[in-house]
Amino acid sequence: MGRELLNVHRVLRPALITAAVVILPAVGRAETTRQRILAEVTLLKTISAVVAILLAIAGIFLIERLTSWLSEKVARRHRLLIKQSLPFLKGLILIVTVSYLLEQFLNLNQNNLLALSGTLAVALGFAFKDYVSSIIAGVVSLFEASYRVGDRVRVGEQYGEVVGYGLRSFQLLTPDDNTVTIPHNVLWTDPVSNANSGHLEAQVTTDVYFDHDVDVDLVMNILYQAAYSSQYTQLRLPVIVVMQEHLWGTQFKLRSYPIDARDEFVYRTDLLMRAKRAFAHRGLPYPRPQLSSLHHSEPQNRQAEQSGSPSS
Amino acid sequence: MGITSLDNLLTGLDAWYERKKSRLDDDSEVLLPRERSIALRQQVAARDVPAPLLSFVRDELKEAIATWLSDPDAANVMVVLSRPVEPIAPVIEATLSGGNGLFDSYHTLLPCQHRPTDPSAIPLMLTSALDEALPPVADDGEVVIQSLPNLDQCFLRCIDGWSGIERLREVMLEHRNRFWLVGCNSWAWRFLDHVSQISSYFPEARTLPALNGAELREWLAPVANDLGLNQTDASPPDHHESSGEGANDTEPDQWIQLFELSCGSYRIASELWLGGLRLDPDDEGGKVRQSRPALPDLPSLKDEDRYLLHSLLIHGTMRRSHLAFGLGLPSHRLEPRIHRLLAEGVLQDSAGELSVMPAHYPCLVKELVNSNHFTGES
């Protein structure tokens, strides 16, 4: 037994010596690098870091509340300006806080930055890929202005006003008063439809349908007047009526702008009420019920229109 | 945009400072009794139209008629605009009644200055008046004026509500053998321009000029004299002492300030002037003193209030039923808001006709501009 152990020792000794010669300096080097990257951690630094983080959280909370409150108090035309400042202010607080923390705990020189970014890239690439993707998309969106706080956007099946803009996601307030959280990285893959792009007004389309025999001049005149007479209409922007033929009837689209995009639904209701009263007063014929089955042919119809062939 | 916003901010701060300063000055003084205040308002309302406005319209009319007579292609219409809180009809009527030498005769198309009770009858009012035979015009160069002193009372913002205006446009262009003098409020004109491009058919409308401080003082002088206000009394004593200047130096400043606050409108100025009257606390005989004029604070408004006030400013004066019809709202939803605005002093009710209080007009214009509404102000 003792001889066997002696033999093992004799065999392993050179290997152990070789390993010690190779590994121990590496461990020493790693220790030196860590010491170089990390600055000395003291109690004062730790307390100041905690205070900085708490201040940042409080600042972001206050800015969110303040912009939300102030934007509803100021004149309507300044509302979006204040709302749009929210992500920039939050970003500013984050940058300042992160910079302060890095400066406190890391020795940032060229070599350290390279080493650190390599480590971070590996860690983030595996663990927080989607999170980082959302953050980058959020920053890109800030400058592309695909959607801003106060805009009315459609992303996928969700439509509503952008009411929050976070690091990873933004919040939509739907017409049903639901808040939908959507990650910024949908920007890479999904189309984002923005109705007002930073303006107070957003076009509202109001559809009405009639029988083929309807007096089209009369309908168009009523629709124009409905838009001009509504108190919600922004008269400085164009009002347009377009029409489209279907197998089952004639469709009229009234395109106009409310003074405030928030009034979109109440505006459309007002337009329809005005127009329908006038239609009823003149007895204009709506599409015949027996033709409603032709409605099913609409998808083919639409495809034909898209390919350039006449719709009717 | 930044400079404009800064200007607006500074103007707002300035107005706020003046209001607060005025309040501090007036703390020791007592408001006029209600009966006396009403009597003074009636006295001011009964005053004739300021002479500078009449001479302006008269001069413009003279020039427009001369152009029309000399050039067959020249416009046969002159449109005079005023603010919604400044009735234009008395100006047109006074100009025509004192216009000897300018024309041979004049006819007023619609002497009635208010809309008919039935909203659907409003467009018909003008079309039926136009369909009646107009007074004949002799071929011997006779100058006949056809006047419509209150165009803003001839339409309502509803479907078919301005069809009468479109008919008027056609008739005016058709009857070129007479000269048309039309009065309208500037907001209504802007609205009609949006919906029927009315200004494309007629020459540029003339806006009543602003009255300067001296003209405002002259216009209010008879009422001020009745109150025993003279130059010495016209400024608060504290102001004299603090400035260390004589009464004659500070008094004109007050009229300039009145001019600036009222934008030169005699109706707004008179309201502000009346609002600045106080009882002298040192005098037991009820002597009146004039304090520094200040715009009243506009109460906080909701979006619904702004739509209501905007509609009211477009139409000048309106019945409640017309307002509800135009806004497309049932009366029971509108009434609480009207009551609130009446209680806050933003609206006034005169024999069932609602209108905006002139003293609130300058602040209201700013409020509506900031709320993305169009206004009639340039």
Interface residues (C-beta under 8 A of the other chain):
Chain A: A75 R76 R77 H78 L200 E201 I222 Q225 A226 Y228 S229 S230 Q231 Y232 Q234 L235 R236 I259 D260 D263 D270 M273 R274 A275 R277 A278
Chain B: S5 R157 C158 I159 D160 G161 F191 H194 V195 D303 Y307 H310 S311 G326 L327 G328 E367 V369 N370 S371 N372 H373 F374
